Amino acid sequence: MTEPTEPNELEEAERTERELREQLGDLIRARARADSEAKRLAGRAQLPGADATLGEIAERYRVQAERLGGEVDSLRASLREHEADLERLRADSRGA
């Protein structure tokens, strides 16, 4: 029976890339939900007789969407850097 081998550097980098992509997708969905909720509540806040707190809640969602947008941008930059490193590892593994 053979013992399991430890993942090599390329396998680790590929797994990290998948994880970064999953995180990015999660952040993008969260930002979209926050943005959508902000717009929905802002619209409701404009209706006659609307609860005065709806505008405040909408603003909190807007701020959250903005913050998540910054996190998306940061994670995208990290992913791009990681993709470049991964491509170098792939080239090295092919003997290029």
N, CA, C and O of each residue as an XYZ file, in Angstrom:
384
protein
N       0.848     -1.180      0.000
C       0.000      0.000      0.000
C       0.893      1.242      0.000
O       1.858      1.336      0.758
N       0.549      2.174     -0.855
C       1.358      3.392     -0.919
C       0.779      4.432      0.020
O      -0.429      4.499      0.243
N       1.671      5.236      0.559
C       1.248      6.311      1.449
C       0.834      7.520      0.616
O       1.412      7.776     -0.441
N      -0.163      8.261      1.089
C      -0.566      9.456      0.331
C       0.577     10.458      0.287
O       1.311     10.650      1.256
N       0.694     11.071     -0.848
C       1.757     12.066     -0.990
C       1.226     13.431     -0.585
O       0.034     13.710     -0.712
N       2.109     14.264     -0.104
C       1.738     15.640      0.231
C       1.534     16.407     -1.063
O       2.238     16.174     -2.046
N       0.583     17.312     -1.065
C       0.363     18.083     -2.288
C       1.606     18.896     -2.639
O       2.261     19.475     -1.772
N       1.905     18.921     -3.918
C       3.061     19.710     -4.333
C       2.667     21.178     -4.465
O       1.504     21.541     -4.292
N       3.632     21.994     -4.767
C       3.413     23.438     -4.822
C       2.367     23.825     -5.868
O       1.560     24.725     -5.638
N       2.382     23.148     -7.011
C       1.419     23.436     -8.067
C       0.007     23.078     -7.615
O      -0.925     23.851     -7.835
N      -0.159     21.925     -6.992
C      -1.488     21.524     -6.506
C      -1.997     22.500     -5.452
O      -3.176     22.853     -5.438
N      -1.114     22.924     -4.586
C      -1.496     23.909     -3.554
C      -1.929     25.223     -4.198
O      -2.921     25.827     -3.790
N      -1.184     25.654     -5.195
C      -1.508     26.912     -5.875
C      -2.842     26.800     -6.605
O      -3.621     27.752     -6.619
N      -3.110     25.653     -7.208
C      -4.387     25.458     -7.900
C      -5.547     25.445     -6.905
O      -6.608     26.004     -7.179
N      -5.348     24.819     -5.772
C      -6.392     24.804     -4.750
C      -6.637     26.222     -4.221
O      -7.783     26.624     -4.019
N      -5.568     26.967     -4.002
C      -5.707     28.345     -3.536
C      -6.458     29.187     -4.559
O      -7.291     30.015     -4.190
N      -6.171     28.981     -5.839
C      -6.876     29.726     -6.880
C      -8.376     29.414     -6.844
O      -9.197     30.326     -6.937
N      -8.735     28.154     -6.712
C     -10.153     27.786     -6.623
C     -10.814     28.453     -5.418
O     -11.929     28.965     -5.518
N     -10.122     28.444     -4.286
C     -10.664     29.059     -3.071
C     -10.844     30.570     -3.245
O     -11.849     31.135     -2.814
N      -9.869     31.213     -3.878
C      -9.979     32.653     -4.122
C     -11.162     32.958     -5.040
O     -11.891     33.927     -4.824
N     -11.346     32.129     -6.057
C     -12.469     32.332     -6.978
C     -13.805     32.148     -6.257
O     -14.752     32.896     -6.499
N     -13.880     31.156     -5.375
C     -15.105     30.937     -4.604
C     -15.383     32.137     -3.693
O     -16.517     32.606     -3.601
N     -14.348     32.621     -3.031
C     -14.504     33.787     -2.154
C     -14.959     34.999     -2.959
O     -15.825     35.756     -2.523
N     -14.375     35.171     -4.121
C     -14.740     36.299     -4.975
C     -16.208     36.198     -5.380
O     -16.936     37.190     -5.339
N     -16.634     35.025     -5.761
C     -18.036     34.827     -6.116
C     -18.957     35.131     -4.954
O     -20.001     35.759     -5.132
N     -18.579     34.689     -3.764
C     -19.389     34.962     -2.568
C     -19.487     36.468     -2.313
O     -20.565     36.985     -2.018
N     -18.368     37.156     -2.427
C     -18.374     38.609     -2.195
C     -19.202     39.343     -3.239
O     -19.919     40.290     -2.915
N     -19.106     38.911     -4.483
C     -19.866     39.555     -5.553
C     -21.364     39.384     -5.312
O     -22.137     40.326     -5.483
N     -21.768     38.176     -4.914
C     -23.186     37.939     -4.620
C     -23.643     38.766     -3.417
O     -24.741     39.323     -3.429
N     -22.811     38.849     -2.386
C     -23.165     39.628     -1.198
C     -23.286     41.110     -1.543
O     -24.188     41.794     -1.059
N     -22.385     41.598     -2.371
C     -22.448     43.008     -2.784
C     -23.718     43.269     -3.581
O     -24.385     44.284     -3.382
N     -24.050     42.355     -4.480
C     -25.257     42.522     -5.292
C     -26.513     42.511     -4.417
O     -27.438     43.292     -4.642
N     -26.543     41.625     -3.422
C     -27.701     41.589     -2.521
C     -27.817     42.887     -1.731
O     -28.910     43.436     -1.593
N     -26.701     43.376     -1.215
C     -26.726     44.612     -0.432
C     -27.140     45.789     -1.306
O     -27.920     46.636     -0.871
N     -26.631     45.851     -2.523
C     -26.980     46.935     -3.440
C     -28.468     46.876     -3.797
O     -29.154     47.898     -3.808
N     -28.946     45.687     -4.083
C     -30.354     45.515     -4.417
C     -31.264     45.924     -3.251
O     -32.277     46.596     -3.445
N     -30.891     45.512     -2.062
C     -31.685     45.841     -0.881
C     -31.655     47.345     -0.618
O     -32.671     47.929     -0.244
N     -30.507     47.969     -0.811
C     -30.396     49.423     -0.620
C     -31.343     50.150     -1.573
O     -32.046     51.077     -1.173
N     -31.354     49.726     -2.826
C     -32.219     50.376     -3.817
C     -33.691     50.126     -3.505
O     -34.517     51.034     -3.606
N     -34.008     48.909     -3.131
C     -35.387     48.573     -2.813
C     -35.898     49.409     -1.640
O     -36.983     49.987     -1.696
N     -35.092     49.461     -0.575
C     -35.508     50.216      0.611
C     -35.537     51.718      0.359
O     -36.398     52.423      0.884
N     -34.608     52.199     -0.435
C     -34.603     53.627     -0.765
C     -35.876     53.982     -1.521
O     -36.462     55.040     -1.291
N     -36.300     53.113     -2.410
C     -37.542     53.340     -3.138
C     -38.750     53.329     -2.217
O     -39.643     54.169     -2.331
N     -38.766     52.376     -1.312
C     -39.879     52.302     -0.356
C     -39.896     53.509      0.569
O     -40.962     53.977      0.968
N     -38.721     54.011      0.907
C     -38.634     55.170      1.806
C     -39.266     56.406      1.189
O     -39.670     57.322      1.905
N     -39.355     56.438     -0.147
C     -39.929     57.588     -0.848
C     -41.452     57.545     -0.921
O     -42.086     58.531     -1.297
N     -42.033     56.416     -0.564
C     -43.487     56.279     -0.657
C     -44.180     57.092      0.437
O     -43.645     57.252      1.534
N     -45.353     57.593      0.135
C     -46.108     58.351      1.147
C     -46.380     57.470      2.372
O     -46.785     56.315      2.249
N     -46.150     58.038      3.534
C     -46.404     57.334      4.782
C     -45.353     56.301      5.156
O     -45.558     55.517      6.083
N     -44.223     56.289      4.443
C     -43.171     55.309      4.724
C     -42.540     55.576      6.087
O     -42.450     56.715      6.544
N     -42.118     54.517      6.702
C     -41.411     54.629      7.987
C     -40.131     55.426      7.763
O     -39.383     55.166      6.820
N     -39.891     56.382      8.625
C     -38.724     57.264      8.484
C     -37.401     56.511      8.565
O     -36.392     56.989      8.048
N     -37.387     55.364      9.191
C     -36.132     54.621      9.341
C     -35.728     53.869      8.075
O     -34.588     53.415      7.972
N     -36.638     53.727      7.112
C     -36.288     52.994      5.889
C     -35.110     53.627      5.158
O     -34.242     52.921      4.644
N     -35.079     54.950      5.112
C     -33.960     55.635      4.459
C     -32.641     55.356      5.153
O     -31.610     55.190      4.501
N     -32.675     55.306      6.474
C     -31.447     55.008      7.237
C     -30.985     53.578      6.981
O     -29.793     53.317      6.823
N     -31.931     52.670      6.944
C     -31.585     51.266      6.690
C     -31.036     51.119      5.267
O     -30.065     50.398      5.037
N     -31.667     51.809      4.323
C     -31.181     51.783      2.941
C     -29.752     52.298      2.856
O     -28.930     51.745      2.126
N     -29.461     53.341      3.591
C     -28.106     53.901      3.591
C     -27.102     52.897      4.160
O     -25.987     52.779      3.652
N     -27.489     52.187      5.195
C     -26.577     51.176      5.755
C     -26.275     50.087      4.722
O     -25.135     49.641      4.593
N     -27.305     49.668      3.990
C     -27.078     48.675      2.936
C     -26.196     49.243      1.827
O     -25.350     48.535      1.281
N     -26.393     50.517      1.495
C     -25.568     51.150      0.455
C     -24.108     51.173      0.877
O     -23.219     50.866      0.083
N     -23.866     51.537      2.130
C     -22.499     51.566      2.662
C     -21.907     50.155      2.660
O     -20.741     49.961      2.317
N     -22.717     49.184      3.044
C     -22.244     47.800      3.044
C     -21.870     47.367      1.625
O     -20.830     46.740      1.423
N     -22.707     47.697      0.649
C     -22.419     47.345     -0.743
C     -21.123     48.003     -1.208
O     -20.325     47.390     -1.917
N     -20.920     49.251     -0.805
C     -19.701     49.970     -1.168
C     -18.469     49.298     -0.549
O     -17.451     49.114     -1.217
N     -18.574     48.937      0.728
C     -17.466     48.264      1.410
C     -17.166     46.914      0.754
O     -16.005     46.562      0.542
N     -18.220     46.166      0.437
C     -18.028     44.879     -0.233
C     -17.408     45.071     -1.613
O     -16.618     44.239     -2.061
N     -17.760     46.158     -2.285
C     -17.141     46.462     -3.578
C     -15.643     46.655     -3.456
O     -14.882     46.210     -4.315
N     -15.219     47.320     -2.391
C     -13.780     47.480     -2.146
C     -13.105     46.151     -1.883
O     -11.986     45.914     -2.339
N     -13.785     45.278     -1.143
C     -13.235     43.951     -0.878
C     -13.151     43.132     -2.163
O     -12.192     42.389     -2.368
N     -14.148     43.269     -3.021
C     -14.133     42.578     -4.320
C     -12.920     43.037     -5.119
O     -12.183     42.214     -5.662
N     -12.713     44.344     -5.192
C     -11.570     44.876     -5.949
C     -10.252     44.355     -5.399
O      -9.363     43.972     -6.160
N     -10.127     44.341     -4.086
C      -8.900     43.863     -3.450
C      -8.679     42.379     -3.727
O      -7.564     41.959     -4.037
N      -9.742     41.592     -3.613
C      -9.609     40.163     -3.856
C      -9.315     39.879     -5.320
O      -8.568     38.953     -5.635
N      -9.894     40.667     -6.215
C      -9.586     40.499     -7.650
C      -8.107     40.741     -7.905
O      -7.477     40.008     -8.668
N      -7.555     41.760     -7.275
C      -6.122     42.049     -7.454
C      -5.283     40.887     -6.924
O      -4.307     40.485     -7.556
N      -5.659     40.354     -5.777
C      -4.931     39.211     -5.219
C      -5.034     38.003     -6.133
O      -4.059     37.280     -6.337
N      -6.227     37.790     -6.682
C      -6.416     36.660     -7.588
C      -5.551     36.820     -8.827
O      -4.939     35.852     -9.277
N      -5.488     38.013     -9.381
C      -4.660     38.242    -10.587
C      -3.179     37.952    -10.291
O      -2.483     37.347    -11.106
N      -2.716     38.385     -9.134
C      -1.332     38.103     -8.749
C      -1.125     36.595     -8.609
O      -0.122     36.045     -9.064
N      -2.083     35.950     -7.976
C      -1.966     34.511     -7.779
C      -2.012     33.770     -9.115
O      -1.296     32.786     -9.305
N      -2.854     34.242    -10.041
C      -2.920     33.608    -11.360
C      -1.573     33.685    -12.071
O      -1.163     32.728    -12.728
N      -0.889     34.808    -11.945
C       0.430     34.946    -12.572
C       1.419     33.970    -11.948
O       2.195     33.331    -12.658
N       1.396     33.854    -10.627
C       2.271     32.900     -9.950
C       1.946     31.471    -10.376
O       2.848     30.665    -10.603
N       0.661     31.163    -10.482
C       0.236     29.828    -10.871
C       0.705     29.501    -12.283
O       1.155     28.387    -12.550
N       0.602     30.452    -13.169
C       1.067     30.212    -14.546
C       2.574     29.951    -14.586
O       3.040     29.122    -15.368
N       3.328     30.650    -13.750
C       4.773     30.398    -13.684
C       5.036     28.972    -13.186
O       5.908     28.277    -13.707
N       4.282     28.550    -12.185
C       4.449     27.186    -11.675
C       4.072     26.148    -12.731
O       4.737     25.121    -12.864
N       3.013     26.419    -13.471
C       2.618     25.486    -14.546
C       3.689     25.399    -15.612
O       4.009     24.316    -16.101
N       4.243     26.558    -15.970
C       5.313     26.564    -16.983
C       6.519     25.788    -16.480
O       7.133     25.031    -17.231
N       6.864     25.978    -15.191
C       7.987     25.246    -14.618
C       7.729     23.747    -14.602
O       8.643     22.953    -14.824
N       6.484     23.358    -14.339
C       6.177     21.937    -14.269
C       6.215     21.281    -15.651
O       6.417     20.072    -15.763
N       6.019     22.088    -16.708
C       6.114     21.581    -18.090
C       7.547     21.632    -18.592
O       7.850     21.162    -19.688
N       8.419     22.202    -17.785
C       9.818     22.294    -18.180
C      10.105     23.453    -19.117
O      11.102     23.452    -19.838
N       9.234     24.428    -19.098
C       9.422     25.590    -19.998
C      10.487     26.504    -19.464
O      10.786     27.529    -20.078
